[in-house]
Amino acid sequence: MALDRREFLQAAAAAAGAALVESVAYAQSGRPPSVLREDRVFITNEDSNTLSVIDPSSNTVDTSINLTSFDEDPRPPFRFVTAGVSPAHAAMIHKPLYHGCIDAHGAVPSPDGRILATSGRGSSNVYLIDAVEKRVIGNLANPFASQSTNSERLSSGILVGREPHEPTFTRNGKELWVTLRGEDRIAILDVERARRQAGGTEAGAILRFVPTINGPAQVWFSADGMLAFVASQKVPRVDVLRVNPDANGMSRPERLTTLDVTGEDKPGFTPFLKTSPDGREVWFSHKLADAVSCRSTAEPFAKLDLVPLGPQARPNHVEFVENAKGRVVYASLARVDDNGSGGTASSQISIIDRSVQGGQRKVVGTFFSHGREAHGLWTNPAHDLLYVAHEQDELPGTGNAGQTVCSAFDVSDPFNPKFVAQIPLGTLKLPSGELRNKKSINLVYVRPGFRGQTA
């Protein structure tokens, strides 16, 4: 039922009052609140080419963001479901006239949490997502819109090159750096131009391509934004670049050095890296070496720790939790183990005590992730909630059988995480049928307007 003017003003005043209370509480405590009403968890789903959006206040799916181009036209070649048949993934992305995302993978929030950048590995492009409106930037009104079609036509995003694995915003939010695993270089985009290009009003968002090591997987920036660390999934090397910003904050990258990490990652397969909250360390996940490692972010970038995680652990991402009860690094393990909660097969998360001296860090515990093949990890700003994405569906005979799930944990004591919820990701409802959200990769917790982890 529609609100009249008086009811609308009362609701608006109540919302403003609640927001003021939250702001005052934050100012008085000096610590961000655990969950605000605008907080959302975004998850990229590689096999469905969708983003699941979770409301952490209820731990339910708020919406699914459509990166496919299905059902933009009523004719069969444009439909997801044709003659009652839902296609398999390979058939789905090879349908005639499909212009949507292929293999949605990386995701990262802008420093202010208002924009997300998402990569399409197979479609060689990146999309920008409005984190407040929870919609793709640049979508246009669909000229074929009707009850049997979508109201919008998907933006083509920005074409950047082969195998864009992970995008990362510079600390000032002015540029987006995208590692191209298939081209041994980084595409650097002007964010404002990219917003306009996504909507088709301007071209030229790519400022330059920067050559780097073979198979670059991801970039992460130092806390002051002056250095960029680049990991590889093909060689045991880490590139360190000077960002060298000009007077307008736009980069002029220069290679500072290339680190040999053979001792930590002999196979040369490092898909993920991230700097610690204090900015002093950069941590790497070495997936085929079954280990994580840590180096100083200050020259000469000395190795501080190498932490083995066990046979076939296959670490994906790392995340930091720091609060009154401890400082830890979590590493998500792709390996699926028996005898999880209720006897259900599940991956585990390794707990590394980061409070001890460098060179002495080790795994001090693990906990089951309540899902299979744990991948993306991200904590809320208060560092008391953790969310975990999973690649594989839940097994038959389990509570959410056949669903891809996200798990939530209370990490107010980071050494003793408490399971909160297993969240089935459900489906994207298209006019022709339902597309199941499937194979989750990156996960980010976003608070629009709050200085986040990339700030």
C-alpha positions as CSV (number, residue, x, y, z in Angstrom):
1,M,0.0,0.0,0.0
2,A,1.4,3.4,-1.0
3,L,2.2,5.9,1.8
4,D,0.5,9.2,2.0
5,R,2.6,12.4,2.4
6,R,2.3,12.4,6.2
7,E,3.2,8.7,6.6
8,F,6.1,9.2,4.2
9,L,7.5,12.1,6.2
10,Q,7.1,10.1,9.4
11,A,9.0,7.1,7.9
12,A,11.7,9.4,6.6
13,A,12.1,11.1,10.0
14,A,12.3,7.7,11.7
15,A,15.0,6.6,9.3
16,A,17.0,9.8,9.7
17,G,16.7,9.5,13.5
18,A,18.0,5.9,13.5
19,A,20.9,6.9,11.2
20,L,21.7,9.8,13.6
21,V,21.7,7.4,16.6
22,E,24.1,5.1,14.7
23,S,26.3,8.0,13.8
24,V,26.4,9.3,17.4
25,A,27.2,5.8,18.7
26,Y,30.0,5.5,16.2
27,A,31.4,8.9,17.2
28,Q,31.3,8.2,20.9
29,S,32.8,4.7,20.8
30,G,35.3,5.4,18.0
31,R,34.4,2.0,16.7
32,P,32.1,1.3,13.7
33,P,28.8,-0.5,14.5
34,S,28.5,-4.1,13.6
35,V,25.7,-3.8,11.0
36,L,24.0,-0.8,9.5
37,R,20.8,-1.0,7.4
38,E,22.6,0.0,4.2
39,D,25.3,-2.7,4.6
40,R,25.3,-5.4,1.9
41,V,27.4,-8.4,1.1
42,F,28.1,-8.9,-2.7
43,I,29.1,-12.2,-4.2
44,T,30.1,-13.0,-7.8
45,N,28.7,-16.2,-9.1
46,E,30.8,-17.5,-12.0
47,D,28.5,-20.1,-13.5
48,S,25.3,-18.1,-13.4
49,N,27.0,-14.7,-14.2
50,T,25.1,-13.0,-11.4
51,L,25.8,-11.2,-8.2
52,S,24.0,-12.3,-5.1
53,V,23.3,-9.4,-2.6
54,I,22.9,-10.4,1.0
55,D,21.4,-8.2,3.7
56,P,23.6,-8.9,6.8
57,S,20.9,-7.6,9.2
58,S,18.7,-10.6,8.3
59,N,21.3,-12.9,6.6
60,T,18.9,-13.4,3.6
61,V,19.3,-12.7,-0.1
62,D,18.2,-9.1,-0.8
63,T,18.4,-9.4,-4.6
64,S,20.3,-11.0,-7.4
65,I,22.0,-8.6,-9.9
66,N,21.7,-9.8,-13.5
67,L,24.9,-9.8,-15.6
68,T,23.3,-12.0,-18.3
69,S,21.6,-10.7,-21.4
70,F,18.8,-13.2,-21.4
71,D,15.1,-12.3,-22.0
72,E,15.9,-8.9,-23.4
73,D,13.9,-9.9,-26.5
74,P,10.8,-12.1,-26.7
75,R,12.2,-14.3,-29.5
76,P,13.7,-17.7,-28.7
77,P,17.4,-17.0,-29.5
78,F,17.4,-14.4,-26.7
79,R,15.6,-16.4,-24.0
80,F,17.2,-18.2,-21.1
81,V,14.5,-21.0,-21.0
82,T,13.4,-22.1,-24.5
83,A,10.7,-24.8,-24.9
84,G,10.8,-25.5,-21.2
85,V,14.5,-26.3,-21.2
86,S,17.1,-24.5,-19.0
87,P,20.5,-24.7,-20.7
88,A,23.7,-25.9,-19.0
89,H,26.4,-23.4,-18.3
90,A,28.4,-24.0,-21.5
91,A,25.3,-23.9,-23.7
92,M,24.0,-20.9,-21.8
93,I,27.0,-18.6,-22.6
94,H,27.1,-19.8,-26.3
95,K,23.5,-19.1,-27.0
96,P,22.9,-17.0,-30.2
97,L,23.1,-13.3,-29.6
98,Y,24.2,-13.6,-26.0
99,H,26.1,-10.4,-25.1
100,G,26.2,-10.8,-21.3
101,C,29.0,-11.5,-18.9
102,I,30.9,-14.8,-19.1
103,D,32.5,-16.1,-15.9
104,A,31.8,-13.4,-13.4
105,H,34.8,-13.5,-11.1
106,G,36.6,-10.7,-9.4
107,A,34.9,-8.0,-7.3
108,V,36.2,-5.1,-5.2
109,P,34.6,-2.0,-3.6
110,S,35.7,1.5,-4.3
111,P,37.4,3.2,-1.3
112,D,34.1,4.9,-0.3
113,G,32.1,1.7,-0.8
114,R,29.7,3.2,-3.3
115,I,30.8,1.4,-6.4
116,L,31.9,-2.2,-7.1
117,A,34.0,-3.4,-10.0
118,T,33.4,-6.9,-11.3
119,S,35.3,-8.8,-13.9
120,G,34.0,-11.1,-16.6
121,R,36.9,-13.5,-17.2
122,G,35.5,-15.1,-20.3
123,S,33.9,-11.9,-21.8
124,S,37.1,-9.9,-21.3
125,N,35.4,-7.0,-19.6
126,V,34.6,-5.3,-16.4
127,Y,31.3,-4.0,-15.1
128,L,30.7,-1.2,-12.5
129,I,27.9,-1.8,-10.0
130,D,26.1,0.9,-8.0
131,A,26.4,-0.5,-4.4
132,V,23.6,1.7,-3.1
133,E,21.1,1.1,-5.9
134,K,22.3,-2.5,-6.4
135,R,22.2,-2.2,-10.1
136,V,24.6,-2.3,-13.1
137,I,25.9,1.2,-14.1
138,G,25.2,1.9,-17.7
139,N,22.2,-0.4,-18.3
140,L,19.7,1.2,-20.8
141,A,16.0,1.0,-21.1
142,N,15.0,-2.1,-23.1
143,P,13.1,-1.1,-26.3
144,F,11.4,-4.5,-26.2
145,A,10.3,-4.2,-22.6
146,S,7.1,-6.0,-21.8
147,Q,5.8,-8.6,-19.2
148,S,7.8,-11.3,-21.0
149,T,11.1,-9.4,-21.2
150,N,13.5,-7.5,-18.9
151,S,13.0,-3.8,-18.5
152,E,16.7,-3.1,-19.0
153,R,19.3,-4.0,-21.6
154,L,22.6,-5.0,-20.0
155,S,25.6,-2.6,-20.5
156,S,28.5,-4.1,-22.4
157,G,30.8,-2.9,-19.6
158,I,34.3,-2.0,-20.6
159,L,36.4,-4.3,-22.7
160,V,39.9,-4.6,-21.1
161,G,41.6,-7.7,-22.6
162,R,42.0,-11.5,-22.1
163,E,41.3,-13.0,-18.7
164,P,40.7,-10.0,-16.5
165,H,41.1,-11.8,-13.2
166,E,40.8,-9.2,-10.4
167,P,40.1,-5.4,-10.5
168,T,41.4,-3.1,-7.7
169,F,40.7,0.6,-7.1
170,T,43.6,2.9,-6.3
171,R,43.5,4.2,-2.8
172,N,42.3,7.6,-4.0
173,G,39.5,5.9,-6.0
174,K,40.4,7.7,-9.2
175,E,41.6,4.6,-11.1
176,L,40.8,1.0,-11.5
177,W,43.7,-1.4,-12.2
178,V,42.7,-4.7,-13.8
179,T,45.1,-7.6,-14.0
180,L,45.0,-9.4,-17.4
181,R,46.2,-13.0,-16.8
182,G,46.1,-13.8,-20.5
183,E,48.1,-10.7,-21.6
184,D,50.8,-10.2,-18.9
185,R,49.8,-6.6,-18.4
186,I,47.5,-4.4,-16.3
187,A,44.8,-2.3,-17.7
188,I,44.4,1.1,-15.9
189,L,41.1,2.8,-16.2
190,D,39.9,6.3,-15.3
191,V,36.9,5.5,-13.0
192,E,34.8,8.6,-14.0
193,R,35.4,7.9,-17.7
194,A,34.5,4.3,-17.1
195,R,31.2,5.2,-15.6
196,R,30.4,7.3,-18.7
197,Q,31.7,4.6,-21.1
198,A,29.6,1.9,-19.4
199,G,26.5,4.0,-20.3
200,G,27.7,4.5,-23.9
201,T,28.2,8.3,-23.6
202,E,32.0,8.3,-23.8
203,A,34.9,6.1,-24.8
204,G,38.5,6.0,-23.7
205,A,38.2,4.8,-20.1
206,I,41.5,2.9,-20.5
207,L,44.3,5.2,-19.8
208,R,47.1,2.8,-20.5
209,F,48.4,-0.8,-20.3
210,V,51.3,-1.5,-18.0
211,P,53.5,-4.6,-18.8
212,T,54.1,-6.8,-15.8
213,I,55.0,-10.4,-14.8
214,N,53.6,-13.4,-16.7
215,G,50.1,-14.3,-15.6
216,P,49.3,-11.4,-13.3
217,A,46.5,-12.4,-10.9
218,Q,45.8,-9.4,-8.7
219,V,47.1,-6.0,-7.7
220,W,46.9,-4.6,-4.1
221,F,48.1,-1.2,-3.0
222,S,50.1,-0.1,0.0
223,A,48.3,1.8,2.7
224,D,49.7,5.2,1.4
225,G,48.8,4.2,-2.2
226,M,52.3,4.8,-3.4
227,L,53.2,1.1,-4.2
228,A,51.4,-1.6,-6.1
229,F,52.1,-5.3,-5.4
230,V,51.3,-7.7,-8.3
231,A,51.1,-11.5,-7.8
232,S,51.2,-14.1,-10.5
233,Q,49.5,-17.4,-11.2
234,K,52.2,-18.5,-13.7
235,V,55.6,-17.7,-12.2
236,P,57.0,-17.4,-8.6
237,R,57.4,-13.7,-8.9
238,V,55.9,-10.6,-7.4
239,D,56.2,-7.2,-9.2
240,V,56.4,-4.1,-7.1
241,L,55.5,-0.9,-9.0
242,R,55.7,2.7,-7.9
243,V,52.3,4.3,-8.5
244,N,54.0,7.7,-8.9
245,P,50.8,9.8,-9.0
246,D,50.7,13.2,-10.7
247,A,49.3,16.4,-9.2
248,N,45.7,15.2,-10.1
249,G,46.2,11.8,-8.4
250,M,46.5,9.9,-11.7
251,S,49.2,7.2,-11.8
252,R,52.4,7.1,-13.8
253,P,53.6,3.6,-13.0
254,E,57.2,2.5,-12.8
255,R,58.6,-0.9,-11.9
256,L,60.5,-0.7,-8.6
257,T,61.6,-4.3,-8.3
258,T,60.6,-7.9,-9.0
259,L,60.7,-10.3,-6.0
260,D,61.6,-13.9,-6.4
261,V,59.2,-15.9,-4.3
262,T,60.3,-19.4,-5.3
263,G,61.0,-20.3,-1.7
264,E,57.4,-19.7,-0.8
265,D,55.7,-20.7,-4.0
266,K,57.7,-23.1,-6.1
267,P,54.7,-23.9,-8.4
268,G,54.2,-20.2,-9.1
269,F,50.5,-20.0,-8.5
270,T,49.5,-17.1,-6.3
271,P,45.9,-16.0,-7.0
272,F,45.4,-13.6,-4.1
273,L,47.1,-11.0,-2.0
274,K,46.1,-8.3,0.5
275,T,47.7,-5.9,2.9
276,S,47.2,-6.0,6.6
277,P,45.0,-3.4,8.3
278,D,48.1,-1.6,9.7
279,G,49.6,-1.5,6.2
280,R,52.9,-3.0,7.3
281,E,52.5,-6.5,5.8
282,V,51.3,-8.0,2.5
283,W,50.0,-11.6,2.6
284,F,49.8,-14.0,-0.3
285,S,47.9,-17.2,-0.8
286,H,50.0,-19.9,-2.6
287,K,47.3,-22.3,-3.8
288,L,49.4,-25.1,-5.2
289,A,52.1,-24.8,-2.5
290,D,49.4,-25.2,0.2
291,A,50.7,-22.2,2.1
292,V,50.3,-18.5,2.8
293,S,53.2,-16.1,3.2
294,C,53.8,-12.6,4.4
295,R,56.3,-9.9,3.4
296,S,57.0,-6.4,4.7
297,T,55.5,-3.6,2.6
298,A,58.6,-1.5,3.2
299,E,61.8,-1.9,1.1
300,P,63.5,-4.4,0.7
301,F,60.2,-6.2,1.2
302,A,61.7,-8.9,3.4
303,K,60.0,-12.3,3.8
304,L,58.5,-12.4,7.3
305,D,56.5,-15.7,7.4
306,L,55.7,-18.8,5.4
307,V,52.8,-20.7,7.0
308,P,52.1,-24.3,5.7
309,L,48.4,-25.2,5.8
310,G,48.5,-28.9,5.3
311,P,48.3,-31.4,2.3
312,Q,45.9,-30.4,-0.5
313,A,44.7,-27.4,1.6
314,R,44.5,-25.2,-1.6
315,P,44.1,-21.8,0.0
316,N,42.1,-19.2,-2.0
317,H,41.7,-15.9,-0.1
318,V,43.0,-14.4,3.1
319,E,41.2,-12.0,5.5
320,F,42.2,-10.1,8.6
321,V,40.2,-9.8,11.8
322,E,41.5,-7.4,14.5
323,N,39.4,-6.6,17.6
324,A,39.7,-6.5,21.4
325,K,40.2,-10.3,21.6
326,G,42.9,-10.8,19.1
327,R,44.6,-10.3,15.7
328,V,44.3,-13.1,13.2
329,V,44.6,-14.0,9.5
330,Y,42.0,-16.3,8.1
331,A,42.7,-18.4,5.0
332,S,39.9,-20.1,3.1
333,L,40.7,-23.7,2.0
334,A,39.3,-25.1,-1.2
335,R,39.8,-28.7,0.1
336,V,36.6,-30.3,1.2
337,D,36.8,-32.4,4.4
338,D,34.5,-35.0,5.9
339,N,32.9,-34.7,9.4
340,G,31.9,-31.1,9.3
341,S,29.0,-29.8,11.4
342,G,26.4,-32.6,11.5
343,G,28.7,-34.9,9.7
344,T,28.4,-32.9,6.4
345,A,31.3,-32.5,4.1
346,S,32.7,-28.9,4.4
347,S,35.8,-26.9,3.7
348,Q,37.7,-25.3,6.5
349,I,39.1,-21.9,7.4
350,S,42.6,-21.8,8.9
351,I,43.3,-19.4,11.8
352,I,46.8,-17.8,12.0
353,D,47.7,-15.8,15.1
354,R,49.1,-12.5,13.8
355,S,49.8,-11.1,17.2
356,V,53.0,-13.1,17.6
357,Q,56.4,-11.9,16.2
358,G,57.0,-12.1,12.5
359,G,58.7,-15.4,11.6
360,Q,56.8,-17.3,14.3
361,R,53.2,-17.1,12.9
362,K,51.5,-20.5,12.5
363,V,48.1,-22.1,12.2
364,V,46.6,-22.2,15.7
365,G,43.2,-23.6,14.8
366,T,40.6,-24.2,12.0
367,F,36.9,-24.1,11.8
368,F,34.5,-25.6,9.2
369,S,33.1,-23.1,6.8
370,H,29.6,-24.7,6.5
371,G,30.0,-25.0,2.7
372,R,32.1,-26.7,0.1
373,E,35.2,-25.2,-1.5
374,A,35.5,-22.0,0.5
375,H,36.6,-19.1,-1.6
376,G,36.0,-15.4,-0.9
377,L,36.3,-13.9,2.6
378,W,35.4,-10.5,3.9
379,T,34.8,-9.0,7.4
380,N,32.5,-6.1,8.4
381,P,34.0,-2.8,9.4
382,A,33.6,-3.7,13.1
383,H,35.7,-6.9,12.6
384,D,33.1,-9.0,14.4
385,L,31.3,-10.7,11.5
386,L,32.9,-12.8,8.7
387,Y,31.2,-13.9,5.5
388,V,32.4,-16.8,3.4
389,A,31.6,-17.7,-0.3
390,H,31.7,-21.2,-1.7
391,E,32.2,-22.6,-5.1
392,Q,30.4,-26.0,-4.9
393,D,26.7,-26.7,-4.2
394,E,25.5,-28.4,-1.1
395,L,25.2,-32.2,-1.2
396,P,21.9,-34.2,-1.3
397,G,20.5,-34.9,2.1
398,T,21.6,-31.6,3.6
399,G,19.5,-28.6,4.6
400,N,20.2,-26.6,1.5
401,A,20.8,-29.5,-0.9
402,G,21.6,-28.4,-4.5
403,Q,22.2,-24.7,-3.5
404,T,25.3,-22.6,-3.5
405,V,25.6,-21.1,0.0
406,C,27.3,-18.2,1.8
407,S,28.1,-18.7,5.5
408,A,28.2,-16.1,8.3
409,F,30.2,-16.2,11.5
410,D,30.4,-14.2,14.7
411,V,34.2,-13.5,15.0
412,S,34.0,-11.1,18.0
413,D,36.5,-13.7,19.4
414,P,38.5,-14.3,16.3
415,F,40.1,-17.5,17.8
416,N,36.7,-19.0,18.4
417,P,34.3,-18.2,15.5
418,K,30.7,-19.0,16.1
419,F,28.5,-20.1,13.2
420,V,25.6,-17.7,12.6
421,A,23.9,-18.8,9.3
422,Q,24.2,-20.7,6.1
423,I,22.5,-18.6,3.5
424,P,21.2,-20.3,0.3
425,L,21.7,-18.0,-2.7
426,G,18.6,-19.0,-4.5
427,T,17.8,-17.9,-8.1
428,L,17.7,-15.0,-10.4
429,K,14.1,-14.8,-11.6
430,L,14.0,-14.1,-15.3
431,P,10.8,-13.7,-17.3
432,S,11.4,-17.1,-19.0
433,G,12.4,-19.0,-15.9
434,E,14.7,-19.1,-12.9
435,L,18.5,-19.1,-13.2
436,R,20.2,-20.6,-10.1
437,N,23.0,-18.5,-8.6
438,K,26.0,-20.9,-8.8
439,K,29.7,-21.1,-8.1
440,S,30.5,-18.2,-5.9
441,I,34.0,-16.7,-6.2
442,N,34.7,-13.2,-4.7
443,L,32.8,-11.8,-1.8
444,V,32.9,-8.3,-0.4
445,Y,31.2,-6.7,2.6
446,V,30.2,-3.1,1.6
447,R,29.1,-0.1,3.7
448,P,28.4,2.7,1.3
449,G,30.0,6.0,2.4
450,F,32.4,4.3,4.8
451,R,36.1,4.2,4.3
452,G,36.6,0.5,3.5
453,Q,39.5,-1.8,3.1
454,T,40.6,-0.3,-0.3
455,A,40.7,3.3,1.2
